[in-house]
Amino acid sequence: SAREIVREVAPGIPFPVRYEHEPRAGVASARNAGVAAARGSLIAFLDDDNEAAPDWLASLVLAHAESGADAVFGSVIAELEGQPPPNAELYLTAFQRVLPEPPGPVRSRSVAKLGTGNALFAARALGRAPFNPSLNFLGGEDTALIKRFVSERRRLFWAPNARVREYVPVERGNFKFLPKRRFSAGQVRTAPCVLSPAANPADALRWMAVGAVQFGVFAALAAAASVLDRSAANRFLCEAAGGLGKVLWMSPFRVQRYPTARQRTVPPRD
């Protein structure tokens, strides 16, 4: 559906633009198609709801050149479309990536916050089909990839100056959506440990144990706070949902983040 738009803007762009269509639905298949089509030594990713800063790509490439890292990750600043709801920070943190650390090697405590939206990889480290198609609709294909990089002792670098803005639709800026999103994010922590080619059931059990404790603690806090501070109760409920997702990652409970081919719709053209 973007072919005509790309055709219109490509002549004004000072480098070659190649449009690839992947007929198989799913985010992993789409990203694998992009990797397979790439011919350069570096491969950068943006999500479809990201808007890059003017110096975005230059910042990623510079960080790679200075660090020699196998993967460089930039910051993602979330912006709610429309009127921000009360406690907007609740919704923003679910979509943005702002690590509390200076530029440099990614610390182990921050690895779980990384993703392929706004990231640059050395092609030799990625390989030709790095994303697991079994995670096409659940999501977490980037989590599995980064987990693989960590297990291979690849160098990960944090470049906060490589900025993109992520636009969050107004329908996602409400409390009906957020616990479901956090539940799904919890599932994405555990499921790749079982569904990835390099499955590690021990890691899955560890995440499930973490999730069980997280759910118990924050569900209790939410119940206690509901009487005195509704805002705090909502924050605790979101944390509890994330913990529950780590426990209930199995197929009957799976939240599908991405539509199948049958569910996708293309907006009519003017």
Secondary structure, 3 states (H helix, E strand, C coil): CCHHHHHHHHHHCCCCCCCCCCCCCCHHHHHHHHHHHCCCCEEEECCCCEEECCCHHHHHHHHHHHHCCCEEEEEEEEEECCCCCCCHHHHHHCCCECCCCCCEECCHHHHHHCCCCCEEEEHHHHCCCCCCHHHCCCCCHHHHHHHHHHHCCCCEEEEEEEEEEEEECHHHCCCCCHHHHHHHHHHHHHHHHHHCCCCCHHHHHHHHHHHHHHHHHHHHHHHHHCCCCHHHHHHHHHHHHHHHHHHCCCHHHCCCCCCCCCCCCCCCCC
